[in-house]
């Protein structure tokens, strides 16, 4: 019979600390959400090209009507009556928020990075009651949500969790260092304390829900894929579709951890099936006024990629496929051919 080796108190203590370290490591990994900014030095040229700002200003802005406000971090443009694009051109995301003014109330669609004072901007454009509607809850779309009392997102656990979690200062630093920023930060902004505080949604949206502003109504269209809680908003009266990150004229993010490629493709097909209801797209980044005819080409592009076709560059397992008016970022292991 083999004798038992008696474990010393020191060994027990060592095992305890080892177990504690493992648990902490797992927690850190789980907290590092895919939508958080990457640490400096980890950004692939395929995702963030060097000197990305040299392509600015984008040609579309010369065709739009600028609107002056006191907040110089933003550029504001009137798209049609009572519809404004609020643009952040000085930070890599080139985030776009939208203010829609109705006869009774107004909404802000997404609130950008949180670097500038968005509430001040919208207060200079309307004195109506204002609510926020998030197309999804990645950090660069919820940055100023906390400035508003009413916040709506899709009724999805991931969407709600991200709002409730907020984003800490350390995770945001890479978005204002290195080549992520090419203009000075606004006066009064403190990068050492910048964070996106945890928030509770006050309204949860369902597919097909109607948001009534008085003389205009928006329909919620559930479009998962880029994230589990992504939505688009259809202003049928004005024939505009607000797409968030489901589409924007740039590299569509189909490569991150939260993406479901099958859902993404199905959502694009759904938008394609409703093409007769809108003429223009108001996207979450880059250009705020894009002809809707691009949507069928996006559907075709995904099909082409999944068939093993298309031109791309690859690095670290990520491919960037190039198309006219947009690109698609996707992991090589997501292609099923």
Secondary structure as a PSIPRED ss2 file (coil, helix, strand):
# PSIPRED VFORMAT (PSIPRED V4.0)

   1 X C   1.000  0.000  0.000
   2 X C   1.000  0.000  0.000
   3 X C   1.000  0.000  0.000
   4 X C   1.000  0.000  0.000
   5 X C   1.000  0.000  0.000
   6 X C   1.000  0.000  0.000
   7 X C   1.000  0.000  0.000
   8 X C   1.000  0.000  0.000
   9 X H   0.000  1.000  0.000
  10 X H   0.000  1.000  0.000
  11 X H   0.000  1.000  0.000
  12 X H   0.000  1.000  0.000
  13 X H   0.000  1.000  0.000
  14 X H   0.000  1.000  0.000
  15 X H   0.000  1.000  0.000
  16 X H   0.000  1.000  0.000
  17 X H   0.000  1.000  0.000
  18 X H   0.000  1.000  0.000
  19 X H   0.000  1.000  0.000
  20 X H   0.000  1.000  0.000
  21 X H   0.000  1.000  0.000
  22 X H   0.000  1.000  0.000
  23 X H   0.000  1.000  0.000
  24 X H   0.000  1.000  0.000
  25 X H   0.000  1.000  0.000
  26 X H   0.000  1.000  0.000
  27 X H   0.000  1.000  0.000
  28 X H   0.000  1.000  0.000
  29 X H   0.000  1.000  0.000
  30 X H   0.000  1.000  0.000
  31 X H   0.000  1.000  0.000
  32 X C   1.000  0.000  0.000
  33 X C   1.000  0.000  0.000
  34 X C   1.000  0.000  0.000
  35 X C   1.000  0.000  0.000
  36 X C   1.000  0.000  0.000
  37 X C   1.000  0.000  0.000
  38 X C   1.000  0.000  0.000
  39 X C   1.000  0.000  0.000
  40 X C   1.000  0.000  0.000
  41 X C   1.000  0.000  0.000
  42 X C   1.000  0.000  0.000
  43 X C   1.000  0.000  0.000
  44 X C   1.000  0.000  0.000
  45 X C   1.000  0.000  0.000
  46 X C   1.000  0.000  0.000
  47 X C   1.000  0.000  0.000
  48 X C   1.000  0.000  0.000
  49 X C   1.000  0.000  0.000
  50 X C   1.000  0.000  0.000
  51 X C   1.000  0.000  0.000
  52 X H   0.000  1.000  0.000
  53 X H   0.000  1.000  0.000
  54 X H   0.000  1.000  0.000
  55 X H   0.000  1.000  0.000
  56 X C   1.000  0.000  0.000
  57 X C   1.000  0.000  0.000
  58 X C   1.000  0.000  0.000
  59 X H   0.000  1.000  0.000
  60 X H   0.000  1.000  0.000
  61 X H   0.000  1.000  0.000
  62 X H   0.000  1.000  0.000
  63 X H   0.000  1.000  0.000
  64 X C   1.000  0.000  0.000
  65 X E   0.000  0.000  1.000
  66 X E   0.000  0.000  1.000
  67 X E   0.000  0.000  1.000
  68 X C   1.000  0.000  0.000
  69 X C   1.000  0.000  0.000
  70 X C   1.000  0.000  0.000
  71 X C   1.000  0.000  0.000
  72 X C   1.000  0.000  0.000
  73 X C   1.000  0.000  0.000
  74 X C   1.000  0.000  0.000
  75 X E   0.000  0.000  1.000
  76 X E   0.000  0.000  1.000
  77 X E   0.000  0.000  1.000
  78 X E   0.000  0.000  1.000
  79 X E   0.000  0.000  1.000
  80 X E   0.000  0.000  1.000
  81 X C   1.000  0.000  0.000
  82 X C   1.000  0.000  0.000
  83 X E   0.000  0.000  1.000
  84 X E   0.000  0.000  1.000
  85 X E   0.000  0.000  1.000
  86 X E   0.000  0.000  1.000
  87 X E   0.000  0.000  1.000
  88 X C   1.000  0.000  0.000
  89 X C   1.000  0.000  0.000
  90 X C   1.000  0.000  0.000
  91 X E   0.000  0.000  1.000
  92 X C   1.000  0.000  0.000
  93 X C   1.000  0.000  0.000
  94 X C   1.000  0.000  0.000
  95 X E   0.000  0.000  1.000
  96 X E   0.000  0.000  1.000
  97 X E   0.000  0.000  1.000
  98 X E   0.000  0.000  1.000
  99 X E   0.000  0.000  1.000
 100 X E   0.000  0.000  1.000
 101 X E   0.000  0.000  1.000
 102 X C   1.000  0.000  0.000
 103 X C   1.000  0.000  0.000
 104 X C   1.000  0.000  0.000
 105 X C   1.000  0.000  0.000
 106 X E   0.000  0.000  1.000
 107 X E   0.000  0.000  1.000
 108 X E   0.000  0.000  1.000
 109 X E   0.000  0.000  1.000
 110 X C   1.000  0.000  0.000
 111 X C   1.000  0.000  0.000
 112 X C   1.000  0.000  0.000
 113 X C   1.000  0.000  0.000
 114 X C   1.000  0.000  0.000
 115 X C   1.000  0.000  0.000
 116 X C   1.000  0.000  0.000
 117 X C   1.000  0.000  0.000
 118 X H   0.000  1.000  0.000
 119 X H   0.000  1.000  0.000
 120 X H   0.000  1.000  0.000
 121 X H   0.000  1.000  0.000
 122 X H   0.000  1.000  0.000
 123 X H   0.000  1.000  0.000
 124 X H   0.000  1.000  0.000
 125 X H   0.000  1.000  0.000
 126 X C   1.000  0.000  0.000
 127 X C   1.000  0.000  0.000
 128 X C   1.000  0.000  0.000
 129 X C   1.000  0.000  0.000
 130 X E   0.000  0.000  1.000
 131 X E   0.000  0.000  1.000
 132 X E   0.000  0.000  1.000
 133 X E   0.000  0.000  1.000
 134 X C   1.000  0.000  0.000
 135 X C   1.000  0.000  0.000
 136 X C   1.000  0.000  0.000
 137 X C   1.000  0.000  0.000
 138 X C   1.000  0.000  0.000
 139 X H   0.000  1.000  0.000
 140 X H   0.000  1.000  0.000
 141 X H   0.000  1.000  0.000
 142 X H   0.000  1.000  0.000
 143 X C   1.000  0.000  0.000
 144 X C   1.000  0.000  0.000
 145 X H   0.000  1.000  0.000
 146 X H   0.000  1.000  0.000
 147 X H   0.000  1.000  0.000
 148 X C   1.000  0.000  0.000
 149 X C   1.000  0.000  0.000
 150 X C   1.000  0.000  0.000
 151 X E   0.000  0.000  1.000
 152 X E   0.000  0.000  1.000
 153 X E   0.000  0.000  1.000
 154 X E   0.000  0.000  1.000
 155 X C   1.000  0.000  0.000
 156 X C   1.000  0.000  0.000
 157 X H   0.000  1.000  0.000
 158 X H   0.000  1.000  0.000
 159 X H   0.000  1.000  0.000
 160 X H   0.000  1.000  0.000
 161 X H   0.000  1.000  0.000
 162 X H   0.000  1.000  0.000
 163 X H   0.000  1.000  0.000
 164 X H   0.000  1.000  0.000
 165 X H   0.000  1.000  0.000
 166 X C   1.000  0.000  0.000
 167 X E   0.000  0.000  1.000
 168 X C   1.000  0.000  0.000
 169 X H   0.000  1.000  0.000
 170 X H   0.000  1.000  0.000
 171 X H   0.000  1.000  0.000
 172 X H   0.000  1.000  0.000
 173 X H   0.000  1.000  0.000
 174 X H   0.000  1.000  0.000
 175 X H   0.000  1.000  0.000
 176 X H   0.000  1.000  0.000
 177 X C   1.000  0.000  0.000
 178 X H   0.000  1.000  0.000
 179 X H   0.000  1.000  0.000
 180 X H   0.000  1.000  0.000
 181 X E   0.000  0.000  1.000
 182 X C   1.000  0.000  0.000
 183 X C   1.000  0.000  0.000
 184 X C   1.000  0.000  0.000
 185 X C   1.000  0.000  0.000
 186 X C   1.000  0.000  0.000
 187 X C   1.000  0.000  0.000
 188 X C   1.000  0.000  0.000
 189 X C   1.000  0.000  0.000
 190 X C   1.000  0.000  0.000
 191 X C   1.000  0.000  0.000
 192 X C   1.000  0.000  0.000
 193 X C   1.000  0.000  0.000
 194 X C   1.000  0.000  0.000
 195 X C   1.000  0.000  0.000
 196 X E   0.000  0.000  1.000
 197 X C   1.000  0.000  0.000
 198 X C   1.000  0.000  0.000
 199 X C   1.000  0.000  0.000
 200 X C   1.000  0.000  0.000
 201 X C   1.000  0.000  0.000
 202 X C   1.000  0.000  0.000
 203 X E   0.000  0.000  1.000
 204 X E   0.000  0.000  1.000
 205 X E   0.000  0.000  1.000
 206 X C   1.000  0.000  0.000
 207 X C   1.000  0.000  0.000
 208 X C   1.000  0.000  0.000
 209 X C   1.000  0.000  0.000
 210 X E   0.000  0.000  1.000
 211 X E   0.000  0.000  1.000
 212 X E   0.000  0.000  1.000
 213 X C   1.000  0.000  0.000
 214 X C   1.000  0.000  0.000
 215 X C   1.000  0.000  0.000
 216 X C   1.000  0.000  0.000
 217 X E   0.000  0.000  1.000
 218 X E   0.000  0.000  1.000
 219 X E   0.000  0.000  1.000
 220 X E   0.000  0.000  1.000
 221 X E   0.000  0.000  1.000
 222 X E   0.000  0.000  1.000
 223 X C   1.000  0.000  0.000
 224 X C   1.000  0.000  0.000
 225 X C   1.000  0.000  0.000
 226 X C   1.000  0.000  0.000
 227 X C   1.000  0.000  0.000
 228 X C   1.000  0.000  0.000
 229 X C   1.000  0.000  0.000
 230 X C   1.000  0.000  0.000
 231 X E   0.000  0.000  1.000
 232 X E   0.000  0.000  1.000
 233 X E   0.000  0.000  1.000
 234 X E   0.000  0.000  1.000
 235 X E   0.000  0.000  1.000
 236 X C   1.000  0.000  0.000
 237 X C   1.000  0.000  0.000
 238 X C   1.000  0.000  0.000
 239 X C   1.000  0.000  0.000
 240 X E   0.000  0.000  1.000
 241 X E   0.000  0.000  1.000
 242 X E   0.000  0.000  1.000
 243 X E   0.000  0.000  1.000
 244 X E   0.000  0.000  1.000
 245 X C   1.000  0.000  0.000
 246 X C   1.000  0.000  0.000
 247 X C   1.000  0.000  0.000
 248 X C   1.000  0.000  0.000
 249 X C   1.000  0.000  0.000
 250 X C   1.000  0.000  0.000
 251 X E   0.000  0.000  1.000
 252 X E   0.000  0.000  1.000
 253 X E   0.000  0.000  1.000
 254 X C   1.000  0.000  0.000
 255 X C   1.000  0.000  0.000
 256 X C   1.000  0.000  0.000
 257 X C   1.000  0.000  0.000
 258 X C   1.000  0.000  0.000
 259 X C   1.000  0.000  0.000
 260 X C   1.000  0.000  0.000
 261 X H   0.000  1.000  0.000
 262 X H   0.000  1.000  0.000
 263 X H   0.000  1.000  0.000
 264 X H   0.000  1.000  0.000
 265 X H   0.000  1.000  0.000
 266 X H   0.000  1.000  0.000
 267 X H   0.000  1.000  0.000
 268 X H   0.000  1.000  0.000
 269 X H   0.000  1.000  0.000
 270 X H   0.000  1.000  0.000
 271 X H   0.000  1.000  0.000
 272 X H   0.000  1.000  0.000
 273 X H   0.000  1.000  0.000
 274 X C   1.000  0.000  0.000
 275 X H   0.000  1.000  0.000
 276 X H   0.000  1.000  0.000
 277 X H   0.000  1.000  0.000
 278 X C   1.000  0.000  0.000
 279 X C   1.000  0.000  0.000
 280 X E   0.000  0.000  1.000
 281 X E   0.000  0.000  1.000
 282 X E   0.000  0.000  1.000
 283 X E   0.000  0.000  1.000
 284 X C   1.000  0.000  0.000
 285 X E   0.000  0.000  1.000
 286 X C   1.000  0.000  0.000
 287 X C   1.000  0.000  0.000
 288 X C   1.000  0.000  0.000
 289 X C   1.000  0.000  0.000
 290 X E   0.000  0.000  1.000
 291 X E   0.000  0.000  1.000
 292 X C   1.000  0.000  0.000
 293 X C   1.000  0.000  0.000
 294 X H   0.000  1.000  0.000
 295 X H   0.000  1.000  0.000
 296 X H   0.000  1.000  0.000
 297 X H   0.000  1.000  0.000
 298 X H   0.000  1.000  0.000
 299 X H   0.000  1.000  0.000
 300 X H   0.000  1.000  0.000
 301 X H   0.000  1.000  0.000
 302 X H   0.000  1.000  0.000
 303 X H   0.000  1.000  0.000
 304 X H   0.000  1.000  0.000
 305 X H   0.000  1.000  0.000
 306 X H   0.000  1.000  0.000
 307 X C   1.000  0.000  0.000
 308 X C   1.000  0.000  0.000
 309 X C   1.000  0.000  0.000
 310 X C   1.000  0.000  0.000
 311 X C   1.000  0.000  0.000
 312 X E   0.000  0.000  1.000
 313 X E   0.000  0.000  1.000
 314 X E   0.000  0.000  1.000
 315 X E   0.000  0.000  1.000
 316 X C   1.000  0.000  0.000
 317 X C   1.000  0.000  0.000
 318 X E   0.000  0.000  1.000
 319 X E   0.000  0.000  1.000
 320 X E   0.000  0.000  1.000
 321 X E   0.000  0.000  1.000
 322 X E   0.000  0.000  1.000
 323 X E   0.000  0.000  1.000
 324 X C   1.000  0.000  0.000
 325 X C   1.000  0.000  0.000
 326 X E   0.000  0.000  1.000
 327 X E   0.000  0.000  1.000
 328 X E   0.000  0.000  1.000
 329 X E   0.000  0.000  1.000
 330 X E   0.000  0.000  1.000
 331 X E   0.000  0.000  1.000
 332 X H   0.000  1.000  0.000
 333 X H   0.000  1.000  0.000
 334 X H   0.000  1.000  0.000
 335 X C   1.000  0.000  0.000
 336 X C   1.000  0.000  0.000
 337 X C   1.000  0.000  0.000
